[in-house]
């Protein structure tokens, strides 16, 4: 259906091509308006149709349009001027980060892996939940916190993780932490205190995770990864950090055979740290249950809101076996005595009211469209390249047509204001040539993805 603004009354504004189909029409309207702003079809300072006029043109309730406008106002795409209507915000015309201006020197097209769509943070829902928490929280909620985390959040996480990931998670076994980084730091110290001296990590894997574990005093060793995921036969240490649901960064899933091998290895005395960093985002298949559900006394489960909401929240959680629980809680208490309570109570409310689930459903649609846009752009601009890994998460592994020299590629892409992240950066031994890139797509608009891949093709041609 096409929305047409009139020339009189309160409905001044551009004509908008908006088609709403059955199902979640408000989400469709929000997504379409974001696209129109991001690709500059709606330019900064342009007046929007009134909510009444747009609702009439679309054949929907005015309330639906008012709520969609409110969401885009909160995200920074639109601004309201008292008595003058609603306009496209100045900051909203940036291709890949409409709600903020990139820092000086930052690449215009940044394929940083693991970043969610920061502009889509559910500000309205978060604010509504914060107000409700402030209105209803008892006075003792503002006292020194329980280092394990707010009881309300641990109960909400227990129910959510059981329902969505099949995790065996009693509230008393959950420790809320400041993101996955602090969770690993706490585990590292707890393991060292228990007499553990070494840990295996997937190679390739996340360099910051290796650094945190080494800083805790552990000898960090690499374990092989292939098309079936972690090679259990390569393990040499009593503990392993793994990403079985969606290996970071290759994007493969731990095969059923390897899952069985890893569970048997754990039951024979090993300890697995399961980093379930983006399991909420599957686009072509139902996710497997967490490995922790198969051996809860031998697997530590690590989760976070950094991929689902925003890394700036610094909210994560550990589900800890009894053997390590006291040491982890002690490490948390000595670190900071516990996370800020208000944010924990807000997240608990989002989980309890299913607002978190609704946000994830919207994010899945958006992320899948951007992954599809990346695949289409690679096919068009780099026809000899290949996108590997399952359709999931916030990044894809793009295998280049040929290996190129690392420094030369970084120079060529930097000159084109393009942020790229070679697979080499994730490997323990840094190779001098690049044959694959880890490309994040969730925090880029579809036009920005297309332009970024075009510039990547141009950079490769220049080499």
C-alpha positions in Angstrom: 0.0 0.0 0.0 1.3 3.5 -0.9 1.2 6.4 1.6 0.6 9.8 0.0 0.8 13.0 1.9 -1.6 15.8 1.0 -0.9 19.5 0.5 -3.2 20.9 3.3 -3.9 20.3 7.0 -1.3 18.6 9.2 -0.1 16.1 6.7 2.7 17.9 4.9 5.6 15.7 4.1 7.0 13.5 1.4 5.2 10.8 -0.4 6.2 7.4 1.1 6.2 4.1 -0.7 5.3 1.8 2.2 3.8 -1.7 1.7 2.5 -3.5 4.8 1.6 -7.2 4.6 0.0 -9.5 7.1 1.5 -9.9 10.5 3.6 -7.5 12.5 2.7 -4.3 10.6 4.2 -1.9 13.1 7.6 -3.7 12.9 7.3 -3.6 9.0 6.6 0.2 9.1 9.5 0.8 11.5 11.9 -1.2 9.3 10.7 0.5 6.1 11.1 4.0 7.6 14.6 3.2 8.9 15.6 2.0 5.4 14.2 5.3 3.8 16.3 7.3 6.2 19.4 5.2 6.0 19.5 5.3 2.2 18.8 9.0 2.2 15.5 8.7 0.4 14.3 10.7 3.4 16.8 13.5 3.8 17.8 15.2 7.0 15.3 18.0 8.0 12.5 16.7 5.8 9.1 16.7 7.3 7.2 13.4 7.9 3.5 12.9 7.1 1.3 13.4 10.2 0.5 10.2 12.0 -3.2 10.6 11.2 -2.6 11.1 7.5 -0.1 8.2 7.2 -2.5 5.9 9.2 -5.3 6.8 6.8 -3.2 6.1 3.7 -2.0 2.8 5.1 -5.4 1.7 6.4 -4.0 1.1 9.9 -4.8 2.6 13.3 -3.3 5.9 14.2 -1.9 4.4 17.4 0.2 2.0 15.3 1.8 4.9 13.4 2.2 6.9 16.6 4.1 4.0 18.3 6.3 3.5 15.2 7.2 7.2 15.2 7.9 7.0 18.9 10.3 4.2 18.4 12.2 6.0 15.6 12.2 9.2 17.8 13.8 7.2 20.6 16.4 5.7 18.2 17.4 9.1 16.8 16.0 8.7 13.3 13.3 11.3 13.8 12.9 14.5 15.8 9.7 16.1 17.0 9.3 19.9 17.0 6.7 21.3 19.3 3.6 22.4 17.3 5.5 21.9 14.0 5.4 18.1 13.4 8.0 15.3 13.0 11.1 15.6 10.9 14.0 13.4 9.8 16.9 13.9 12.3 20.2 15.4 11.1 22.3 12.5 12.6 20.1 9.9 11.0 21.5 10.4 7.5 24.7 8.5 8.2 24.8 5.3 6.2 25.8 2.8 8.8 25.2 4.4 12.2 22.3 6.7 12.0 22.0 7.4 15.7 25.6 8.5 16.2 28.5 10.1 14.4 31.6 7.9 13.9 34.6 8.8 15.9 37.3 10.7 14.1 39.4 8.4 11.9 36.9 5.5 12.2 36.1 3.8 8.9 32.9 4.8 7.2 32.1 1.2 6.3 33.1 -0.9 9.3 32.5 -4.7 9.1 33.5 -5.2 12.7 32.3 -8.7 13.6 30.0 -9.2 16.6 28.4 -5.8 16.8 24.6 -5.8 16.9 22.5 -3.0 15.3 23.1 -0.3 17.9 20.4 1.9 16.3 17.8 -0.8 17.0 18.3 -0.8 20.8 14.8 -1.0 22.2 14.9 2.4 23.9 11.2 2.8 24.4 10.8 -0.6 26.0 13.9 -0.1 28.1 12.6 3.3 29.3 9.2 1.9 30.0 10.7 -1.0 32.1 13.0 1.4 33.9 10.1 3.6 34.9 8.2 0.6 36.2 11.2 -0.7 38.1 11.7 2.7 39.8 8.1 2.9 40.6 7.8 -0.6 42.2 11.3 -1.5 43.5 11.5 -1.8 47.3 13.9 0.4 49.1 16.3 -2.4 49.8 16.9 -2.9 46.1 19.2 0.1 46.3 21.4 -1.4 49.0 24.8 -3.1 48.4 24.0 -5.8 45.9 24.3 -9.6 46.1 27.6 -10.4 44.2 25.8 -13.2 42.4 23.3 -10.7 40.9 19.8 -9.4 41.6 17.6 -12.4 42.6 14.8 -11.2 40.2 17.2 -11.3 37.2 18.6 -14.7 38.2 15.1 -16.1 38.4 14.1 -14.6 35.1 17.3 -15.9 33.4 16.8 -19.4 34.9 13.3 -19.6 33.3 14.5 -18.0 30.0 17.6 -20.2 29.5 15.6 -23.4 30.3 12.9 -22.4 27.8 15.1 -21.1 25.0 18.4 -22.9 25.3 17.7 -26.1 27.3 20.1 -25.0 30.0 19.9 -26.6 33.5 20.0 -23.3 35.4 18.9 -22.9 38.9 18.9 -19.3 40.1 21.4 -20.0 42.8 23.9 -21.3 40.1 23.7 -18.1 38.1 26.3 -15.4 38.5 25.6 -12.1 36.8 28.7 -10.4 35.4 29.8 -7.4 33.4 29.8 -9.1 30.0 31.5 -12.2 28.8 35.0 -10.6 29.4 34.5 -10.3 33.1 32.8 -13.8 33.2 36.0 -15.3 31.7 38.2 -13.3 34.1 36.2 -14.7 37.0 36.4 -18.2 35.7 40.1 -17.9 35.1 40.8 -16.9 38.6 38.5 -19.6 40.0 40.3 -22.2 37.9 43.8 -21.0 39.0 42.6 -21.1 42.7 41.4 -24.7 42.2 44.9 -25.7 40.9 44.3 -25.6 37.2 47.3 -24.3 35.2 46.3 -24.6 31.5 43.3 -24.1 29.3 42.6 -24.9 25.6 40.9 -22.4 23.3 39.7 -22.8 19.8 42.2 -21.7 17.2 40.9 -19.6 15.4 39.0 -17.9 18.3 38.7 -14.5 19.9 42.0 -12.8 20.8 40.6 -10.8 23.8 39.4 -14.1 25.4 42.9 -15.6 25.1 44.3 -12.4 26.6 41.9 -12.4 29.6 42.6 -16.1 30.4 46.3 -15.6 30.2 46.1 -12.5 32.4 44.3 -14.7 35.0 47.4 -16.8 35.1 46.5 -19.7 32.8 48.7 -21.2 30.1 46.5 -20.8 27.0 46.9 -23.4 24.3 45.3 -23.6 20.8 42.9 -26.5 19.8 42.2 -27.3 16.2 39.0 -26.3 14.4 37.8 -27.8 11.2 34.5 -28.0 9.2 33.0 -30.1 12.1 34.0 -27.5 14.7 36.3 -28.2 17.7 38.6 -31.2 17.2 38.2 -32.9 20.6 41.1 -35.2 19.9 43.4 -32.1 19.9 42.6 -31.2 23.5 45.7 -31.2 25.9 44.4 -29.3 28.9 41.8 -30.1 31.6 39.6 -27.2 30.5 38.5 -25.9 27.1 36.7 -22.7 26.0 34.4 -23.6 23.0 31.7 -22.0 20.9 29.7 -25.1 19.9 26.5 -23.5 18.6 28.3 -21.2 16.1 32.1 -21.4 16.1 33.7 -18.0 16.4 34.8 -17.0 13.8 34.5 -19.7 11.2 30.7 -20.0 11.6 30.5 -23.8 11.6 28.4 -25.8 14.1 29.9 -28.5 16.3 28.9 -31.8 14.5 26.7 -34.3 16.4 29.7 -36.7 16.5 32.0 -34.1 18.0 29.2 -33.0 20.5 29.1 -36.6 21.7 32.9 -36.7 22.0 33.1 -33.4 23.9 30.4 -34.5 26.4 32.2 -37.8 27.0 35.5 -35.9 27.4 33.8 -33.6 30.0 32.2 -36.5 31.9 35.6 -38.2 32.1 36.9 -35.3 34.1 37.3 -32.3 31.7 35.6 -28.9 32.1 34.0 -27.1 29.2 33.3 -23.4 29.1 30.5 -23.0 26.6 30.4 -19.5 25.1 26.9 -19.3 23.7 27.5 -15.8 22.4 25.0 -15.5 19.5 22.8 -18.7 19.6 19.6 -16.5 19.6 20.3 -15.7 15.9 19.5 -18.6 13.6 18.0 -17.8 10.2 17.4 -21.0 8.4 17.2 -23.7 11.1 16.1 -24.3 14.7 19.1 -23.9 17.1 20.4 -26.9 18.9 20.1 -26.9 22.7 23.1 -25.8 24.7 25.8 -28.4 25.4 25.4 -27.5 29.1 22.1 -29.3 29.2 23.9 -32.6 28.5 26.5 -32.3 31.3 25.5 -29.5 33.7 28.0 -30.6 36.3 30.9 -30.4 33.9 30.0 -27.4 31.6 30.1 -23.7 32.5 27.6 -21.8 30.4 28.4 -18.2 29.4 25.9 -15.8 27.9 25.6 -12.0 27.4 23.3 -9.2 26.1 26.2 -7.8 24.1 25.0 -9.4 20.9 21.3 -9.2 21.5 20.9 -5.7 23.0 24.1 -3.7 23.2 27.7 -4.3 24.5 27.5 -1.0 26.4 25.1 -2.5 28.9 27.9 -4.7 30.3 25.5 -7.5 31.3 26.3 -11.2 31.1 25.9 -14.3 33.1 27.5 -17.6 34.0 25.7 -20.8 34.9 28.4 -22.4 37.2 28.7 -26.1 38.4 28.8 -26.5 42.2 32.5 -27.4 42.1 33.4 -23.8 40.9 30.5 -21.7 42.2 32.0 -20.5 45.5 35.3 -19.5 43.9 33.5 -17.6 41.1 31.2 -15.8 43.5 34.2 -14.9 45.7 36.1 -13.6 42.6 33.1 -11.5 41.7 32.7 -10.0 45.2 36.4 -9.0 45.2 36.1 -7.6 41.7 33.2 -5.1 42.2 30.8 -6.6 44.7 28.2 -7.0 42.0 26.7 -5.3 38.9 24.5 -2.2 39.1 21.1 -3.3 40.3 18.7 -1.1 38.3 19.9 -2.4 34.9 19.5 -6.0 36.1 16.0 -5.3 37.2 15.1 -3.7 33.9 16.5 -6.7 32.0 14.5 -9.0 34.3 11.3 -7.2 33.5 12.0 -7.4 29.7 12.5 -11.1 30.1 9.4 -11.6 32.2 7.1 -9.6 29.9 8.4 -11.2 26.7 9.6 -7.8 25.4 13.1 -9.4 25.1 11.6 -12.1 22.9 9.8 -9.6 20.7 13.0 -7.6 20.3 14.9 -10.8 19.2 12.3 -11.7 16.6 12.6 -8.2 15.1 16.4 -8.4 15.2 16.4 -11.8 13.5 14.4 -10.5 10.5 16.8 -7.5 10.2 20.0 -9.5 10.6 18.9 -12.1 8.1 18.1 -9.4 5.5 21.6 -8.0 6.1 23.3 -11.3 5.8 21.4 -11.9 2.5 22.6 -8.4 1.4 26.2 -9.4 2.2 25.9 -12.6 0.2 24.3 -10.8 -2.7 27.0 -8.1 -2.7 29.8 -10.7 -2.5 28.3 -12.6 -5.4 28.0 -9.5 -7.5 31.3 -7.8 -6.7 33.5 -10.8 -5.8 32.1 -13.7 -7.8 35.1 -15.9 -7.1 34.8 -15.4 -3.3 32.8 -17.7 -1.1 30.7 -17.1 2.0 31.0 -20.0 4.4 29.4 -21.0 7.7 25.8 -21.5 8.6 23.1 -18.8 8.3 23.4 -17.5 11.8 24.9 -14.9 14.1 26.1 -11.4 13.3 29.1 -12.2 11.0 30.0 -14.3 8.1 33.4 -15.7 6.9 34.2 -14.6 3.4 36.9 -16.6 1.7 38.7 -14.5 -0.8 39.4 -15.6 -4.4 43.1 -15.5 -3.7 45.5 -14.9 -0.8 46.9 -11.3 -0.6 49.5 -9.7 1.6 48.1 -8.7 4.9 49.7 -5.2 5.3 48.9 -4.3 1.7 45.2 -5.2 2.0 44.9 -3.3 5.3 46.4 -0.2 3.6 44.2 -0.5 0.5 41.0 -0.8 2.5 42.0 1.9 5.0 42.4 4.3 2.1 38.8 3.6 1.1 37.5 4.1 4.7 36.7 0.4 5.0 37.1 -1.5 8.2 37.9 -5.2 7.6 39.0 -8.0 9.9 41.1 -10.8 8.5 40.8 -14.3 9.8 44.5 -14.0 10.6 43.7 -11.8 13.6 41.8 -14.6 15.2 44.6 -17.2 14.8 47.3 -17.7 17.5 50.0 -17.7 14.8 49.5 -14.6 12.6 50.0 -15.5 8.9 51.5 -12.9 6.6 48.8 -13.5 3.9 45.0 -13.1 4.1 42.7 -15.6 2.4 39.5 -15.0 4.5 37.7 -12.1 6.2 35.4 -12.1 9.2 32.7 -9.7 8.1 30.1 -8.4 10.6 26.9 -7.1 9.0 24.4 -6.5 11.7 25.4 -2.8 12.4 25.5 -1.8 8.7 22.5 -0.9 6.6 21.9 -2.9 3.4 23.1 0.0 1.1 26.2 0.4 3.3 26.9 -3.4 3.0 26.7 -3.2 -0.8 29.0 -0.1 -0.9 31.5 -1.6 1.5 31.8 -4.8 -0.5 32.2 -2.7 -3.7 35.1 -0.9 -2.1 36.6 -4.2 -0.9 36.5 -5.4 -4.5 38.1 -2.2 -5.6 40.9 -2.6 -3.0 41.5 -6.2 -4.0 41.7 -5.2 -7.7 44.3 -2.5 -6.7 46.5 -5.2 -5.3 
